[in-house]
């Protein structure tokens, strides 16, 4: 519901879907249905973890992904978004 409510209210969304990243078709469908760009963020690098984490359903519908930089991943995502909005 929050993603749908954010549609049109914000220029972009930064999303850490946690365990839903690789399991939630519903979340993937929601991201596909809204017009605001969504950026996937992970504190760790999912590709460096268990193999079942290597396929991001959520990431398939996101504009970009930042991962593996700890909490700095959020800042880096916002900096990337601001750069794209300035273009």
Protein Blocks (a to p, Z undefined) as FASTA:
>chain_A
ZZmmmgopambdcddekjmlmmmmklmmmmmmpmbdcddddfbafklmcfklmpcfklmm
pmbdcehkajmlmmmmmmmmmmmmmZZ
